[in-house]
Amino acid sequence: MKIRNLFLPSIALGATFLMMTPAESTGFSVLGHSLSPTQADFRVFNNFLDSQANNNTTITTNYPGYSGATLAIWKAVAEWSSGPHGTGAGDPHQAVIGSGGSSFDPIFNGEATGTGVIGNNILSSLNQNGGGTLAFMQGGSSGWWIRFYENWNWADGPGVAIGGGTIDIQGTACHEYGHSLGLNHSTAGGAPTMSAFSNGNGVVDRSLSADDIAGIKSIYGVANNSGTKPVISQVINLGGQVKIIGTNFTLNNNQVWFTRLTPGTTGGTGGNPIKVTGASSTNGNTEIVVNIPATAGPGDIQVKRNSANQESTSACFPFDPFSVPPPIPMITNVSPASVPPLTPTGTPTVVLTGSGFAAASNLVVNSVVVGNGATPFTGSWTIDNDNQITIEMPLTGSAAIVAVGPVDITFDTPGGQGAAQVEIIPVVDAALAAENTLVSLATGLNVACSAQDTDIVLLEVSAVDGPTIFPGILDLEIGGGDLANIFKVKRWNIGPKLWRRFETGPVTGLPFGIDLYFEGLVIPASTGHSTPYESTNKVTITTAP
């Protein structure tokens, strides 16, 4: 039922709560107004009279500090956000809360002390009989209010089976907030939230349809999350400060908006979020750290760029300033503390022990982030548990060990950064290592060798196993006693980084399933490159398709 003759614009939700499908599907329509980012705040005056309107007392991580009808309405409005509210979890009827996809993002500002008036952006109950009308919105671009008639039995969920004879607060609030954003009723098929009639008991209306999303985008434009619109991916309570991690922040003059701890006045600035202004970002405009205002409470946190358009604000992220800050990572031991660049089994393994490692990310060696080790010899790392991280030191790639001396290792956790050092030491015993022992010829061989600076290493291969010894000259484990069975593959002049690597690329002309024996013949600089020659360990590689 439209009541625009009373207040302009003003919309009521249907004439009945029974689901009715329009005869024609002409889609969404608009009221002709839109809200600015300064009208993004909303509050709840929880004066619902029905017991089932406030029987959900479970506090969820994505909606901290509130329960009952207030929580249901918070989730309803959050569904219109440009992207997921926190992780998007929190409702059994939909996988993700936060489906609007437009550039507009509302921010929850806690509870109000009264119903207020049109323009205060407050949702509340109205102890009157609305006949067949469930609820209504009145207002426009300068603000609004939403009232729910108390002649209906209101339920706060969160389950989808809310009980016979009850109407879902969340679904109804989602519809009415769509009106406050500027959407009129939709005549599209498929039960859109903005249909003129409630879809059943209203639970279906919690989730936006494609027509609802198209409608809100037509008013506010599509969120440019990959370009200019801020996006929050993580919020970390540091205890007195909060770190906000995301993208598209500006270098200077960001604003961070918080939900109020205690209700403000119903009029004037009482509905405004708590704001920290002039905040700078770091780490390539991806991190903001600000002091948590004493007047901020559990609810939403939002970043506003230094601009006035709709693209200036991020989708909100849940934040509780009273939550326990994550532990600061503590490294108590590095084992071993000193390693050569290569061992016969491959790149050396270093184990960090301590505490606060469970959520570690972005492990960095030599100022380069180390990945998962998909490329041979580039290093990898795993979180064994909250007290241990195991690192395979990188030999090649941009994080490669390139000289003797200390190597810095850092990693990030929600509680802060962990930092350690590993000493790369000179090679005592020359070593040879392979990517793996079963090698696809289509991929090729990949072996690495370490020795002392200025040593010369000849990489040798043989299809015959067994020692080849010439006393006072060389002592090899391959060739079966005959130098004719041994072939030189590569000559390396070992430099100050103490290692070299050999990659063949695809190999042709060799059969599958044979064993190849590799060994390095070392011509040491310490003896003036004269005999006797030293040797590395033997590496056996089996060929495969």
C-alpha positions as CSV (number, residue, x, y, z in Angstrom):
1,M,0.0,0.0,0.0
2,K,1.4,3.4,-1.0
3,I,0.9,6.2,1.5
4,R,2.8,8.9,-0.4
5,N,-0.1,11.2,0.1
6,L,1.0,11.4,3.8
7,F,4.8,11.7,3.5
8,L,6.9,11.9,0.3
9,P,8.4,9.5,-0.5
10,S,6.7,6.9,1.7
11,I,6.1,3.2,1.1
12,A,4.2,0.4,3.0
13,L,5.0,-3.3,2.6
14,G,2.1,-4.8,0.8
15,A,-1.6,-5.3,1.7
16,T,-1.1,-8.8,3.0
17,F,1.7,-11.0,4.1
18,L,0.7,-13.8,1.7
19,M,2.9,-14.4,-1.3
20,M,1.4,-13.2,-4.6
21,T,3.1,-13.3,-8.0
22,P,2.5,-10.3,-10.2
23,A,0.9,-11.0,-13.6
24,E,3.6,-9.1,-15.4
25,S,7.4,-9.1,-14.7
26,T,8.5,-5.6,-15.5
27,G,11.2,-5.6,-12.8
28,F,12.4,-3.1,-10.3
29,S,11.3,0.6,-10.1
30,V,12.7,3.5,-8.2
31,L,11.4,6.3,-6.0
32,G,13.6,9.0,-7.3
33,H,15.9,9.6,-4.3
34,S,19.2,8.3,-3.1
35,L,21.2,8.5,0.1
36,S,24.7,10.1,0.4
37,P,27.4,8.4,2.5
38,T,26.5,10.8,5.3
39,Q,23.1,9.0,5.5
40,A,24.6,5.5,5.6
41,D,24.1,5.1,9.3
42,F,21.2,3.2,10.8
43,R,20.0,2.4,14.3
44,V,17.5,0.2,16.0
45,F,15.1,1.2,18.8
46,N,14.2,-2.3,20.1
47,N,10.7,-1.8,21.4
48,F,9.2,-5.0,19.9
49,L,6.6,-6.4,22.2
50,D,6.5,-10.1,21.1
51,S,8.6,-12.5,23.1
52,Q,9.7,-14.3,19.9
53,A,11.0,-11.0,18.6
54,N,13.9,-11.1,21.0
55,N,14.4,-14.8,21.8
56,N,17.7,-15.2,19.8
57,T,20.4,-14.5,22.4
58,T,23.3,-16.0,20.5
59,I,26.0,-13.4,19.8
60,T,27.9,-14.1,16.5
61,T,31.4,-13.1,15.5
62,N,30.2,-11.3,12.4
63,Y,27.6,-9.3,14.5
64,P,29.3,-8.6,17.9
65,G,27.5,-7.3,20.9
66,Y,23.8,-7.5,19.8
67,S,21.1,-10.1,19.8
68,G,17.3,-10.4,19.2
69,A,15.5,-8.0,16.9
70,T,18.4,-5.6,16.8
71,L,20.6,-8.4,15.4
72,A,18.0,-9.5,12.9
73,I,17.7,-5.9,11.6
74,W,21.4,-5.4,11.5
75,K,21.7,-8.5,9.2
76,A,18.8,-7.3,7.1
77,V,20.5,-4.0,6.3
78,A,23.9,-5.6,5.9
79,E,22.5,-7.7,3.0
80,W,22.4,-4.5,0.9
81,S,26.2,-3.9,1.3
82,S,28.5,-3.8,-1.6
83,G,30.3,-7.0,-0.5
84,P,30.2,-9.6,2.3
85,H,29.8,-8.3,5.9
86,G,33.0,-9.8,7.5
87,T,33.1,-13.4,6.3
88,G,29.5,-13.1,5.1
89,A,28.4,-15.8,7.5
90,G,25.6,-15.5,10.0
91,D,22.3,-16.6,8.5
92,P,21.1,-20.1,7.6
93,H,19.0,-18.9,4.7
94,Q,21.9,-17.5,2.7
95,A,25.6,-18.4,2.3
96,V,26.7,-14.7,2.3
97,I,25.2,-11.6,3.8
98,G,26.2,-8.7,1.7
99,S,24.9,-9.1,-1.8
100,G,24.0,-5.6,-3.0
101,G,27.1,-5.0,-5.2
102,S,26.4,-1.3,-5.5
103,S,28.7,1.5,-4.4
104,F,26.5,2.3,-1.3
105,D,27.4,0.7,2.0
106,P,25.3,1.2,5.3
107,I,26.9,1.2,8.7
108,F,25.2,0.0,11.9
109,N,25.4,2.5,14.7
110,G,23.9,0.6,17.5
111,E,20.7,1.1,19.3
112,A,18.7,4.3,19.8
113,T,16.9,5.6,22.9
114,G,13.7,6.3,21.1
115,T,11.8,6.0,17.8
116,G,13.0,9.4,16.7
117,V,11.4,11.1,13.7
118,I,11.7,10.9,9.9
119,G,15.3,11.6,9.0
120,N,16.8,9.9,12.1
121,N,17.4,6.6,10.3
122,I,15.9,4.5,13.1
123,L,14.0,1.2,12.8
124,S,11.4,0.5,15.5
125,S,8.1,-1.0,16.4
126,L,4.8,0.9,16.2
127,N,2.2,-0.2,18.7
128,Q,-0.7,0.3,16.3
129,N,-2.9,-1.9,14.1
130,G,-1.8,-1.5,10.5
131,G,-4.5,-3.7,9.1
132,G,-2.9,-5.7,6.2
133,T,0.3,-3.6,6.3
134,L,3.3,-5.1,7.9
135,A,5.7,-2.1,8.1
136,F,6.4,1.1,6.3
137,M,9.3,3.5,5.4
138,Q,9.0,7.2,5.4
139,G,11.6,9.6,4.2
140,G,14.0,10.4,1.3
141,S,17.4,11.7,0.6
142,S,17.6,13.6,3.9
143,G,17.0,10.5,6.0
144,W,14.2,8.2,6.9
145,W,12.6,6.0,9.6
146,I,11.0,2.5,9.4
147,R,8.2,1.3,11.6
148,F,6.8,-2.3,12.2
149,Y,3.1,-2.6,13.1
150,E,2.6,-4.5,16.3
151,N,-0.6,-6.3,15.2
152,W,1.7,-8.9,13.7
153,N,3.6,-11.6,15.6
154,W,7.2,-10.7,14.9
155,A,10.1,-13.3,15.1
156,D,13.8,-12.6,15.1
157,G,15.0,-16.0,13.7
158,P,17.8,-16.7,13.0
159,G,16.5,-20.1,11.9
160,V,14.3,-20.4,8.7
161,A,11.5,-22.2,10.7
162,I,10.4,-19.2,12.7
163,G,7.1,-20.6,13.9
164,G,3.6,-20.6,12.5
165,G,1.7,-17.3,12.5
166,T,4.9,-15.2,12.8
167,I,6.5,-12.7,10.4
168,D,10.2,-12.5,10.0
169,I,11.7,-9.3,11.2
170,Q,14.9,-9.7,9.1
171,G,13.1,-10.2,5.8
172,T,10.7,-7.4,6.4
173,A,13.5,-5.0,7.4
174,C,15.5,-6.0,4.3
175,H,12.5,-5.0,2.2
176,E,11.9,-1.7,4.0
177,Y,15.5,-0.7,3.9
178,G,15.4,-1.1,0.2
179,H,12.8,1.6,0.1
180,S,15.0,3.9,2.2
181,L,17.7,3.4,-0.4
182,G,15.3,4.6,-3.1
183,L,13.8,1.4,-4.5
184,N,10.0,1.1,-5.2
185,H,8.2,-2.2,-5.4
186,S,9.2,-4.7,-8.0
187,T,7.0,-6.7,-10.4
188,A,9.7,-9.1,-11.4
189,G,9.0,-12.8,-11.0
190,G,11.1,-15.1,-8.8
191,A,10.1,-13.5,-5.4
192,P,12.4,-10.5,-5.2
193,T,12.8,-8.9,-1.8
194,M,11.2,-5.7,-3.2
195,S,8.0,-7.4,-4.3
196,A,5.0,-5.5,-3.1
197,F,3.9,-8.5,-1.0
198,S,5.8,-10.4,1.6
199,N,7.1,-13.7,0.3
200,G,5.4,-16.2,2.7
201,N,6.5,-15.4,6.3
202,G,9.2,-13.1,5.0
203,V,12.2,-15.4,5.5
204,V,12.8,-15.5,1.7
205,D,13.0,-11.7,1.7
206,R,16.2,-11.8,3.7
207,S,18.2,-12.6,0.5
208,L,18.3,-10.2,-2.4
209,S,17.4,-11.5,-5.9
210,A,19.0,-10.5,-9.1
211,D,16.3,-8.0,-9.7
212,D,16.9,-6.3,-6.3
213,I,20.6,-6.1,-7.0
214,A,20.0,-4.7,-10.5
215,G,17.7,-2.1,-8.9
216,I,20.2,-0.9,-6.3
217,K,23.0,-0.8,-8.8
218,S,20.8,1.4,-11.1
219,I,20.7,4.0,-8.3
220,Y,24.2,3.9,-6.9
221,G,26.3,2.4,-9.6
222,V,28.3,-0.8,-9.5
223,A,30.9,-1.0,-6.7
224,N,34.4,-0.6,-8.1
225,N,36.1,-2.8,-5.6
226,S,39.1,-3.4,-7.9
227,G,39.6,0.3,-8.6
228,T,38.7,3.1,-6.2
229,K,36.3,1.7,-3.6
230,P,38.0,0.7,-0.3
231,V,37.8,-2.9,0.6
232,I,38.4,-4.3,4.1
233,S,39.7,-7.8,4.3
234,Q,40.8,-8.1,7.9
235,V,40.5,-6.1,11.2
236,I,42.8,-6.8,14.1
237,N,42.4,-5.6,17.6
238,L,45.8,-4.7,18.8
239,G,44.6,-3.6,22.3
240,G,44.1,0.2,22.3
241,Q,44.7,0.3,18.5
242,V,43.1,-1.4,15.6
243,K,44.8,-2.5,12.4
244,I,42.7,-2.5,9.2
245,I,44.0,-4.4,6.3
246,G,42.5,-4.1,2.8
247,T,42.9,-2.3,-0.5
248,N,42.2,1.0,-2.2
249,F,42.9,3.2,0.9
250,T,44.4,6.6,0.2
251,L,47.8,7.6,1.5
252,N,46.5,10.3,3.7
253,N,43.3,11.7,5.2
254,N,41.4,8.4,5.4
255,Q,38.5,8.3,7.9
256,V,37.7,5.3,10.1
257,W,34.1,5.0,11.3
258,F,33.1,3.0,14.3
259,T,29.7,2.0,15.9
260,R,28.9,4.0,19.0
261,L,29.3,2.4,22.4
262,T,26.3,4.1,23.9
263,P,23.2,5.4,22.1
264,G,23.4,9.0,20.9
265,T,20.4,11.4,20.9
266,T,17.7,10.5,18.5
267,G,18.1,13.8,16.6
268,G,21.0,16.0,15.4
269,T,24.4,14.2,15.3
270,G,23.3,11.4,17.7
271,G,23.1,8.9,14.8
272,N,26.5,9.7,13.4
273,P,29.2,7.1,13.7
274,I,32.3,7.7,15.8
275,K,35.0,9.0,13.4
276,V,38.7,9.0,13.4
277,T,39.9,11.4,10.7
278,G,43.2,12.1,9.1
279,A,44.4,8.5,9.1
280,S,47.4,7.5,6.9
281,S,47.8,4.2,5.3
282,T,51.0,2.2,4.9
283,N,52.3,-0.9,3.1
284,G,51.2,0.3,-0.3
285,N,48.0,1.8,0.9
286,T,46.8,-1.6,2.3
287,E,47.0,-1.0,6.1
288,I,45.7,1.6,8.5
289,V,46.4,1.7,12.2
290,V,44.4,4.1,14.5
291,N,43.7,4.4,18.2
292,I,40.4,3.0,19.2
293,P,38.1,5.8,20.5
294,A,36.8,5.3,24.0
295,T,33.3,6.0,22.7
296,A,33.5,3.2,20.1
297,G,31.7,-0.1,20.8
298,P,31.0,-3.5,19.3
299,G,29.5,-3.2,15.8
300,D,30.8,-2.1,12.5
301,I,34.0,-0.5,11.3
302,Q,34.2,1.3,8.0
303,V,36.9,3.1,6.0
304,K,36.1,6.3,4.1
305,R,38.6,7.6,1.5
306,N,39.4,11.2,1.1
307,S,36.6,11.9,-1.3
308,A,32.8,12.6,-1.2
309,N,31.3,10.3,-3.8
310,Q,29.6,6.9,-3.2
311,E,32.8,5.1,-4.1
312,S,34.5,6.6,-1.0
313,T,33.3,4.1,1.6
314,S,34.0,0.5,2.2
315,A,31.7,-2.3,3.0
316,C,31.6,-2.6,6.8
317,F,33.6,-5.2,8.7
318,P,32.6,-6.4,12.2
319,F,34.7,-5.2,15.1
320,D,34.6,-5.6,18.9
321,P,37.0,-3.3,20.7
322,F,36.5,-5.4,23.8
323,S,37.6,-8.6,22.2
324,V,40.8,-10.2,23.4
325,P,43.7,-9.0,21.2
326,P,45.5,-11.9,19.4
327,P,48.8,-13.0,20.9
328,I,52.0,-11.3,19.9
329,P,54.2,-14.0,18.2
330,M,57.2,-15.0,20.3
331,I,60.1,-16.9,18.7
332,T,62.1,-18.7,21.4
333,N,64.4,-20.8,19.3
334,V,65.8,-21.1,15.7
335,S,67.1,-24.6,14.9
336,P,69.6,-24.9,13.4
337,A,70.7,-21.2,13.7
338,S,73.4,-21.7,11.1
339,V,73.1,-23.6,7.8
340,P,75.0,-24.1,4.6
341,P,73.2,-23.1,1.4
342,L,72.6,-26.8,0.3
343,T,72.7,-30.2,1.9
344,P,72.7,-33.7,0.2
345,T,69.0,-33.9,0.9
346,G,68.2,-30.5,-0.7
347,T,67.8,-27.0,0.7
348,P,68.3,-26.8,4.5
349,T,65.4,-26.9,6.8
350,V,65.0,-24.5,9.7
351,V,62.5,-24.8,12.5
352,L,61.1,-21.8,14.4
353,T,59.6,-22.6,17.8
354,G,57.7,-20.3,20.1
355,S,54.0,-19.2,20.3
356,G,51.4,-17.3,18.5
357,F,52.1,-18.9,15.1
358,A,48.7,-20.3,14.2
359,A,47.5,-17.5,11.9
360,A,50.9,-16.7,10.4
361,S,51.0,-15.4,6.9
362,N,53.4,-13.7,4.4
363,L,56.6,-15.4,5.5
364,V,59.5,-13.4,4.1
365,V,63.1,-14.4,3.4
366,N,65.6,-11.9,2.0
367,S,62.8,-9.4,1.7
368,V,60.8,-11.7,-0.6
369,V,57.6,-13.6,0.3
370,V,58.2,-17.3,0.2
371,G,55.5,-19.4,-1.4
372,N,54.4,-23.0,-1.1
373,G,57.5,-24.6,-2.8
374,A,55.8,-25.5,-6.1
375,T,58.9,-24.5,-8.0
376,P,62.0,-26.6,-7.1
377,F,64.5,-25.1,-4.7
378,T,62.6,-21.8,-4.2
379,G,61.7,-22.6,-0.6
380,S,58.5,-23.3,1.3
381,W,57.1,-23.1,4.8
382,T,54.4,-24.7,6.9
383,I,52.6,-23.9,10.1
384,D,53.0,-27.1,12.1
385,N,51.0,-25.8,15.0
386,D,50.7,-22.6,17.1
387,N,54.2,-23.3,18.5
388,Q,56.2,-24.3,15.4
389,I,56.9,-23.2,11.8
390,T,59.1,-25.3,9.5
391,I,60.9,-23.5,6.7
392,E,62.7,-24.9,3.7
393,M,65.2,-22.2,2.9
394,P,65.1,-20.9,-0.7
395,L,68.0,-21.6,-3.0
396,T,66.8,-20.0,-6.2
397,G,64.3,-17.4,-7.3
398,S,64.0,-13.9,-6.1
399,A,64.4,-15.0,-2.4
400,A,67.6,-17.0,-3.1
401,I,70.5,-17.3,-0.8
402,V,73.2,-15.3,-2.6
403,A,76.0,-14.9,0.0
404,V,77.4,-16.0,3.3
405,G,75.9,-14.1,6.3
406,P,72.7,-13.4,8.2
407,V,69.4,-13.9,6.5
408,D,66.3,-12.1,7.9
409,I,63.1,-14.1,8.3
410,T,59.8,-12.4,9.1
411,F,56.1,-13.4,9.1
412,D,52.9,-11.7,9.9
413,T,50.2,-12.7,12.4
414,P,47.1,-10.9,13.7
415,G,49.0,-10.1,16.8
416,G,52.0,-8.6,15.1
417,Q,55.2,-9.6,13.2
418,G,57.6,-12.4,14.1
419,A,61.2,-11.9,13.2
420,A,64.3,-14.2,13.3
421,Q,67.7,-14.6,11.7
422,V,69.5,-17.6,10.2
423,E,73.2,-17.5,9.5
424,I,74.4,-18.9,6.1
425,I,77.8,-20.4,6.7
426,P,80.6,-21.4,4.3
427,V,80.4,-24.9,2.8
428,V,82.6,-27.5,4.6
429,D,81.6,-30.6,2.6
430,A,80.5,-30.1,-1.0
431,A,77.0,-31.3,-1.6
432,L,74.9,-32.4,-4.5
433,A,71.0,-32.5,-4.4
434,A,68.3,-33.2,-6.9
435,E,64.8,-31.9,-7.3
436,N,63.5,-35.4,-6.8
437,T,64.7,-39.0,-7.4
438,L,62.0,-39.9,-10.0
439,V,62.3,-37.5,-12.9
440,S,60.1,-37.0,-15.9
441,L,62.2,-36.7,-19.0
442,A,59.5,-34.4,-20.4
443,T,60.2,-32.0,-17.6
444,G,63.9,-32.5,-17.4
445,L,66.6,-32.8,-14.7
446,N,67.2,-30.3,-12.0
447,V,70.2,-30.6,-9.7
448,A,72.2,-28.2,-7.6
449,C,75.6,-28.3,-6.1
450,S,77.4,-26.4,-3.3
451,A,81.1,-26.0,-2.7
452,Q,83.5,-23.4,-1.4
453,D,84.1,-20.1,-3.1
454,T,86.4,-20.4,-6.2
455,D,86.2,-24.2,-6.2
456,I,85.6,-25.8,-9.6
457,V,83.0,-28.6,-9.8
458,L,82.5,-31.0,-12.6
459,L,79.1,-32.5,-12.7
460,E,79.5,-36.2,-13.7
461,V,76.9,-38.8,-14.7
462,S,77.0,-42.5,-15.2
463,A,74.6,-45.3,-16.0
464,V,76.8,-47.6,-14.0
465,D,76.9,-47.7,-10.2
466,G,79.9,-48.5,-8.1
467,P,83.2,-46.8,-7.1
468,T,85.8,-45.5,-9.4
469,I,89.0,-44.9,-7.5
470,F,92.4,-43.6,-8.6
471,P,94.5,-43.3,-5.4
472,G,95.8,-39.8,-4.8
473,I,93.7,-38.5,-7.8
474,L,90.0,-39.1,-7.3
475,D,87.6,-41.2,-5.4
476,L,84.1,-41.4,-7.0
477,E,81.0,-43.6,-6.1
478,I,79.9,-43.9,-9.8
479,G,81.3,-45.5,-13.0
480,G,81.9,-49.0,-11.7
481,G,85.7,-48.6,-11.8
482,D,85.9,-47.4,-15.4
483,L,86.3,-43.8,-16.4
484,A,84.8,-44.6,-19.8
485,N,81.5,-45.1,-18.0
486,I,81.5,-41.5,-16.7
487,F,80.5,-38.5,-18.6
488,K,80.9,-34.8,-17.8
489,V,77.6,-32.9,-17.8
490,K,78.6,-29.4,-16.6
491,R,81.5,-27.4,-15.3
492,W,80.9,-24.9,-12.5
493,N,83.1,-22.2,-11.2
494,I,81.6,-21.9,-7.7
495,G,81.3,-18.2,-6.7
496,P,80.7,-16.3,-3.4
497,K,77.0,-17.5,-3.2
498,L,78.5,-21.0,-2.8
499,W,76.1,-22.9,-5.1
500,R,75.2,-23.5,-8.7
501,R,72.3,-25.2,-10.4
502,F,71.8,-27.3,-13.6
503,E,68.5,-27.6,-15.4
504,T,68.3,-29.6,-18.7
505,G,64.7,-28.9,-19.8
506,P,63.0,-31.8,-21.7
507,V,65.3,-34.7,-22.4
508,T,65.1,-37.0,-25.4
509,G,66.9,-40.1,-26.4
510,L,66.9,-41.8,-23.0
511,P,64.8,-44.8,-22.1
512,F,62.3,-44.7,-19.2
513,G,62.9,-46.6,-16.0
514,I,66.7,-46.5,-15.9
515,D,68.9,-45.2,-13.0
516,L,71.3,-42.4,-13.6
517,Y,74.0,-41.7,-11.0
518,F,75.3,-38.2,-10.6
519,E,78.3,-36.9,-8.6
520,G,80.3,-33.8,-8.5
521,L,84.1,-34.0,-8.9
522,V,85.5,-31.1,-6.9
523,I,88.7,-29.4,-7.8
524,P,89.4,-27.4,-4.6
525,A,90.9,-24.0,-4.6
526,S,92.5,-24.8,-1.2
527,T,95.0,-27.1,-3.0
528,G,95.6,-24.8,-5.9
529,H,93.2,-26.9,-8.0
530,S,95.7,-29.8,-7.8
531,T,95.1,-33.4,-6.9
532,P,93.8,-35.2,-4.9
533,Y,90.3,-34.1,-6.1
534,E,87.4,-34.2,-3.7
535,S,83.8,-35.3,-4.5
536,T,80.3,-34.6,-3.5
537,N,77.7,-37.2,-2.4
538,K,76.1,-39.4,-5.1
539,V,72.6,-38.7,-6.3
540,T,70.5,-41.4,-8.0
541,I,67.8,-40.3,-10.5
542,T,65.3,-42.7,-12.1
543,T,63.9,-41.6,-15.4
544,A,60.1,-41.6,-16.1
545,P,57.9,-40.5,-18.9
